[in-house]
Amino acid sequence: MGDARVLPGWAEELRRRYVRGEASLFVLYGNVFDLLLHQGRLYRLTDFLAEVLLGDNKDTIALYNLSSGVRFTKRETKRTEGLEEILLQKSADKILPAFERILQTQDRLALIIEYAEMIAPMGDANFFTEADRQSVVMLHRWSLAPHLESADNIVILVTENLAELHPKIVSNPKVATIRVPMPDADERLALIAHVDPDLEKQWVERLAEITAGLKGVQIKGILEPAPPAEEDAAERERVIKRLLGPGAAADRVKRLVQLTEGMKHDEIRDLIAPGGAPVAAAAEGEDEAAAQARAEVLRVIAKRKREIIERECFGLIEFIEPGHDFSVVGGMDEV
């Protein structure tokens, strides 16, 4: 598997337990729908497993979920018996028996099952379909099969909530469950610097601190630079507002932003305020714009954290926006 020195903690634990022969069937749960930064590239978890953790060690790597069926990220060309028929199927009662035959006859194969709770769900067996029962029994049998370990094969189930997976699998001592945590401070620091390399170090450290509790995909969505067209429009709007002054009508500013598309700053100045000071000299306006952008980032981060808390508390907690800040509190200058 991948080099333990550069793997996230959960991935290194999976590698170590697999190499020691503790299990050949693993369950990854928790923050499994996030982005992982590895050696300057962002990965989805299943792509990280297939390309980084297992890519150098397995000859065949397959990903499966009920919606899209099977896709192979790596495929051994000499031994492909039974692989073609799998690509035509999606239902678990067809896919799992086909993979069981392949796991018994081929070696160095990895199978990653996404949304595993939809294949072996938690619930009363009396209400299960025949396909559900078959899936639970088959996955449980795989965990005990000696040929899976001797053939250097591995099966990884991916689920967000461990409680939604059938207890016959979760409680099985031959199944290793590993939690994928939320990004820690160092991971958030690296992600923020990767998403926006132009940020000052002090601001990156500040963002890494206040984004605790957010997923990497959420942080990326907040900080990712706007597309060039949107960024250019916002810059032209700031230039036009400086040239027109604080009393400029919003409709006029909006119309001028549309009319000046593709124009340089000096051309905009010649159109709106001929003979005015060069736009580049207005450093104060740039500082103000940067401060407004940072304030907006902080506002969005606070909003995302509020959404997380409200969702986890099932609406039992309501946030009240105060009408005043600490500046109205007397005798507490340090606050």
C-alpha positions as CSV (number, residue, x, y, z in Angstrom):
1,M,0.0,0.0,0.0
2,G,1.0,3.7,0.0
3,D,3.9,5.1,1.9
4,A,2.9,5.5,5.6
5,R,5.1,8.6,6.1
6,V,2.8,10.7,3.9
7,L,-0.6,9.1,4.5
8,P,-3.4,10.6,6.7
9,G,-3.7,8.9,10.1
10,W,-6.8,6.9,9.2
11,A,-5.2,5.6,6.0
12,E,-2.0,4.7,7.8
13,E,-4.1,2.7,10.3
14,L,-5.9,0.9,7.5
15,R,-2.5,0.1,5.8
16,R,-1.0,-1.1,9.1
17,R,-3.9,-3.4,10.0
18,Y,-4.1,-4.9,6.6
19,V,-0.4,-5.6,6.4
20,R,-0.5,-7.3,9.8
21,G,-3.3,-9.5,8.6
22,E,-5.9,-8.3,11.1
23,A,-8.6,-8.1,8.5
24,S,-9.3,-8.2,4.7
25,L,-12.7,-6.5,5.0
26,F,-12.7,-2.9,6.3
27,V,-15.4,-0.3,7.0
28,L,-14.6,3.3,6.6
29,Y,-17.1,5.7,8.2
30,G,-17.4,9.3,9.3
31,N,-16.2,12.1,7.0
32,V,-16.2,10.0,3.9
33,F,-17.7,12.5,1.4
34,D,-14.9,15.1,1.8
35,L,-11.9,16.2,-0.2
36,L,-8.4,15.0,0.8
37,L,-5.3,17.0,-0.1
38,H,-2.4,14.7,-0.9
39,Q,0.9,15.9,-2.5
40,G,-0.7,19.0,-4.0
41,R,-3.8,17.3,-5.3
42,L,-7.4,17.1,-4.0
43,Y,-9.0,13.6,-4.0
44,R,-12.4,12.2,-3.2
45,L,-12.0,9.5,-0.6
46,T,-12.7,6.6,-3.0
47,D,-10.4,8.0,-5.6
48,F,-7.7,8.4,-2.9
49,L,-8.1,4.8,-1.9
50,A,-8.0,3.6,-5.5
51,E,-5.1,5.8,-6.8
52,V,-2.9,6.5,-3.7
53,L,-3.5,3.8,-1.1
54,L,-4.1,0.8,-3.3
55,G,-2.8,1.8,-6.7
56,D,0.7,0.4,-6.5
57,N,-0.3,-2.8,-4.6
58,K,-3.3,-4.2,-6.5
59,D,-3.6,-5.4,-10.1
60,T,-7.4,-4.8,-10.3
61,I,-9.3,-2.1,-8.4
62,A,-13.1,-1.8,-8.7
63,L,-15.5,0.7,-7.3
64,Y,-19.2,-0.1,-6.9
65,N,-22.4,1.6,-5.8
66,L,-26.1,0.8,-6.5
67,S,-26.6,3.9,-8.6
68,S,-23.8,3.9,-11.1
69,G,-22.8,0.2,-10.9
70,V,-19.1,-0.9,-11.3
71,R,-16.2,1.1,-12.6
72,F,-12.6,-0.1,-12.8
73,T,-9.8,2.4,-12.0
74,K,-7.2,-0.3,-12.6
75,R,-7.6,-3.6,-14.4
76,E,-5.3,-6.5,-15.0
77,T,-5.3,-7.3,-18.6
78,K,-4.2,-11.0,-18.5
79,R,-7.0,-12.3,-16.3
80,T,-10.3,-10.7,-17.0
81,E,-12.7,-13.6,-16.6
82,G,-16.1,-12.4,-15.5
83,L,-15.3,-8.7,-15.5
84,E,-17.2,-7.8,-18.6
85,E,-20.6,-9.1,-17.3
86,I,-20.2,-7.1,-14.2
87,L,-20.2,-3.8,-16.1
88,L,-23.7,-4.5,-17.4
89,Q,-25.2,-4.9,-13.9
90,K,-26.1,-2.6,-11.1
91,S,-28.1,-4.5,-8.5
92,A,-26.3,-6.0,-5.6
93,D,-27.8,-9.5,-6.0
94,K,-26.0,-9.7,-9.3
95,I,-22.8,-7.8,-8.6
96,L,-21.8,-9.4,-5.2
97,P,-22.1,-13.1,-6.4
98,A,-20.0,-12.2,-9.5
99,F,-17.3,-10.5,-7.4
100,E,-17.3,-13.5,-5.0
101,R,-16.4,-15.8,-7.9
102,I,-13.6,-13.4,-8.9
103,L,-12.3,-13.0,-5.3
104,Q,-12.0,-16.8,-5.1
105,T,-10.1,-17.2,-8.4
106,Q,-8.0,-14.1,-8.7
107,D,-5.5,-12.4,-6.4
108,R,-4.3,-8.8,-5.8
109,L,-7.9,-7.4,-6.2
110,A,-9.5,-4.5,-4.3
111,L,-13.2,-3.9,-4.2
112,I,-14.5,-0.6,-2.8
113,I,-18.2,-0.4,-2.1
114,E,-19.7,3.1,-1.7
115,Y,-22.9,3.7,0.2
116,A,-22.5,0.3,1.8
117,E,-25.5,1.0,4.1
118,M,-27.8,0.7,1.1
119,I,-26.5,-2.8,0.3
120,A,-26.5,-4.1,3.9
121,P,-28.8,-1.8,5.8
122,M,-29.5,-1.7,9.5
123,G,-33.0,-3.0,10.3
124,D,-35.2,-6.0,11.2
125,A,-34.4,-9.0,9.1
126,N,-38.1,-9.8,8.9
127,F,-38.6,-6.7,6.7
128,F,-35.6,-7.4,4.5
129,T,-35.9,-8.5,0.9
130,E,-34.2,-11.6,-0.3
131,A,-31.5,-9.5,-1.9
132,D,-30.9,-7.6,1.4
133,R,-30.5,-10.9,3.3
134,Q,-28.2,-12.3,0.6
135,S,-26.0,-9.2,0.7
136,V,-25.6,-9.2,4.5
137,V,-24.8,-12.9,4.6
138,M,-22.3,-12.6,1.7
139,L,-20.4,-9.7,3.1
140,H,-20.2,-11.4,6.5
141,R,-19.0,-14.6,4.9
142,W,-16.3,-12.7,3.0
143,S,-14.9,-11.4,6.2
144,L,-14.3,-14.9,7.4
145,A,-13.1,-16.4,4.1
146,P,-9.4,-17.4,4.4
147,H,-8.9,-17.2,0.6
148,L,-9.6,-13.5,0.7
149,E,-6.5,-13.0,2.9
150,S,-4.3,-15.5,1.3
151,A,-4.9,-14.1,-2.2
152,D,-4.0,-10.6,-1.0
153,N,-7.5,-9.3,-1.8
154,I,-9.2,-6.5,0.1
155,V,-12.8,-5.3,0.4
156,I,-13.5,-1.8,1.7
157,L,-17.1,-0.7,2.6
158,V,-17.7,3.1,2.8
159,T,-20.5,4.6,4.8
160,E,-21.1,7.9,6.4
161,N,-23.0,6.7,9.5
162,L,-21.8,3.4,11.0
163,A,-25.2,2.9,12.8
164,E,-26.9,2.6,9.4
165,L,-24.8,-0.5,8.5
166,H,-26.1,-4.0,9.5
167,P,-24.7,-5.1,13.0
168,K,-23.7,-8.5,11.6
169,I,-21.0,-6.7,9.7
170,V,-20.2,-3.9,12.2
171,S,-19.9,-6.2,15.2
172,N,-17.9,-8.9,13.4
173,P,-14.4,-9.2,15.0
174,K,-12.9,-10.0,11.5
175,V,-14.2,-6.7,10.1
176,A,-12.0,-3.6,10.9
177,T,-13.9,-0.3,11.3
178,I,-11.9,2.9,10.9
179,R,-13.3,6.4,11.4
180,V,-12.3,9.1,8.9
181,P,-12.2,12.3,11.0
182,M,-12.9,15.9,10.1
183,P,-9.8,17.8,8.9
184,D,-7.5,18.8,11.8
185,A,-5.7,22.2,12.1
186,D,-2.7,21.1,10.0
187,E,-4.9,19.7,7.3
188,R,-7.0,22.8,7.2
189,L,-3.9,25.0,7.1
190,A,-2.5,23.1,4.1
191,L,-5.9,23.1,2.3
192,I,-6.4,26.8,2.7
193,A,-2.9,27.5,1.4
194,H,-3.6,25.2,-1.5
195,V,-6.9,26.7,-2.4
196,D,-5.7,30.3,-2.4
197,P,-1.8,30.5,-2.4
198,D,-1.9,34.3,-2.5
199,L,-3.3,34.6,1.1
200,E,-0.9,36.1,3.7
201,K,0.4,33.5,6.2
202,Q,-1.2,35.3,9.2
203,W,-4.6,35.2,7.5
204,V,-4.2,31.6,6.5
205,E,-3.4,30.7,10.1
206,R,-6.4,32.7,11.3
207,L,-8.7,30.9,8.8
208,A,-7.4,27.5,9.8
209,E,-8.3,28.3,13.4
210,I,-11.8,29.6,12.8
211,T,-12.8,26.9,10.2
212,A,-12.5,24.1,12.9
213,G,-15.6,21.9,12.4
214,L,-15.9,22.5,8.7
215,K,-15.3,19.9,6.0
216,G,-12.6,20.4,3.5
217,V,-15.1,20.7,0.7
218,Q,-16.9,23.5,2.6
219,I,-13.7,25.4,3.2
220,K,-12.8,25.1,-0.5
221,G,-16.2,26.3,-1.5
222,I,-15.9,29.4,0.7
223,L,-12.3,30.4,-0.2
224,E,-12.0,29.3,-3.8
225,P,-11.3,32.3,-6.0
226,A,-14.2,33.4,-8.2
227,P,-14.2,32.6,-11.9
228,P,-12.2,35.2,-13.9
229,A,-15.4,36.8,-15.4
230,E,-17.0,37.3,-12.0
231,E,-13.8,38.5,-10.4
232,D,-13.2,41.0,-13.3
233,A,-16.8,42.3,-12.9
234,A,-16.3,42.8,-9.2
235,E,-13.0,44.6,-9.8
236,R,-14.6,47.0,-12.4
237,E,-17.4,47.7,-9.9
238,R,-14.9,48.8,-7.2
239,V,-13.1,51.0,-9.7
240,I,-16.3,52.6,-11.0
241,K,-17.5,53.3,-7.4
242,R,-14.2,55.0,-6.6
243,L,-14.4,57.2,-9.7
244,L,-18.1,58.2,-9.2
245,G,-17.8,58.8,-5.5
246,P,-19.9,57.6,-2.5
247,G,-23.1,59.1,-3.8
248,A,-23.3,57.1,-7.0
249,A,-26.6,55.5,-7.8
250,A,-26.5,51.7,-7.7
251,D,-28.4,51.4,-11.1
252,R,-25.8,53.7,-12.7
253,V,-22.9,51.6,-11.3
254,K,-24.5,48.4,-12.5
255,R,-25.0,49.8,-16.0
256,L,-21.4,51.0,-16.2
257,V,-20.1,47.7,-15.1
258,Q,-21.9,46.1,-18.1
259,L,-20.8,48.7,-20.5
260,T,-17.1,48.5,-19.5
261,E,-16.7,44.8,-19.9
262,G,-13.3,44.0,-21.3
263,M,-12.0,47.6,-20.7
264,K,-8.8,48.3,-18.7
265,H,-8.8,50.5,-15.6
266,D,-7.3,53.5,-17.3
267,E,-9.9,53.2,-20.1
268,I,-12.7,53.2,-17.6
269,R,-11.2,56.3,-15.9
270,D,-11.0,58.1,-19.3
271,L,-14.6,57.2,-19.9
272,I,-16.1,58.1,-16.6
273,A,-13.7,60.7,-15.1
274,P,-11.3,62.1,-17.7
275,G,-8.3,63.7,-16.2
276,G,-8.8,62.0,-12.8
277,A,-6.1,60.3,-10.7
278,P,-4.8,57.0,-12.0
279,V,-6.9,54.1,-10.6
280,A,-3.9,52.2,-9.4
281,A,-3.0,54.9,-7.0
282,A,-6.1,54.4,-4.9
283,A,-4.5,52.0,-2.4
284,E,-6.9,52.9,0.3
285,G,-9.9,51.6,-1.7
286,E,-8.1,48.3,-2.3
287,D,-7.5,47.9,1.4
288,E,-11.1,48.6,2.1
289,A,-12.2,46.1,-0.6
290,A,-9.8,43.4,0.9
291,A,-11.3,44.1,4.4
292,Q,-14.8,43.7,3.0
293,A,-13.9,40.4,1.3
294,R,-12.4,39.0,4.5
295,A,-15.5,40.1,6.5
296,E,-17.6,38.3,4.0
297,V,-15.5,35.1,4.4
298,L,-15.9,35.3,8.2
299,R,-19.7,35.8,7.8
300,V,-20.0,32.7,5.5
301,I,-17.9,30.6,7.8
302,A,-20.1,31.6,10.8
303,K,-23.2,30.7,8.7
304,R,-21.8,27.3,7.8
305,K,-21.0,26.5,11.4
306,R,-24.5,27.6,12.5
307,E,-26.0,25.3,9.8
308,I,-24.0,22.3,11.1
309,I,-25.0,22.9,14.8
310,E,-28.7,23.4,13.8
311,R,-28.7,20.2,11.7
312,E,-27.0,18.1,14.4
313,C,-29.5,19.4,17.0
314,F,-32.5,18.6,14.8
315,G,-33.8,22.2,15.0
316,L,-33.9,22.2,18.8
317,I,-31.5,25.2,19.0
318,E,-32.3,28.6,17.5
319,F,-29.7,31.3,17.0
320,I,-30.7,34.8,18.0
321,E,-28.8,37.6,16.3
322,P,-28.1,40.3,18.9
323,G,-29.0,43.9,18.1
324,H,-25.8,45.3,19.7
325,D,-22.1,44.2,20.0
326,F,-19.7,44.4,22.9
327,S,-18.9,48.1,22.2
328,V,-22.1,49.1,24.1
329,V,-21.0,47.3,27.3
330,G,-19.5,49.7,29.7
331,G,-16.6,49.1,32.0
332,M,-15.2,46.1,30.0
333,D,-12.7,47.7,27.7
334,E,-10.7,44.5,27.4
335,V,-13.8,42.8,25.9
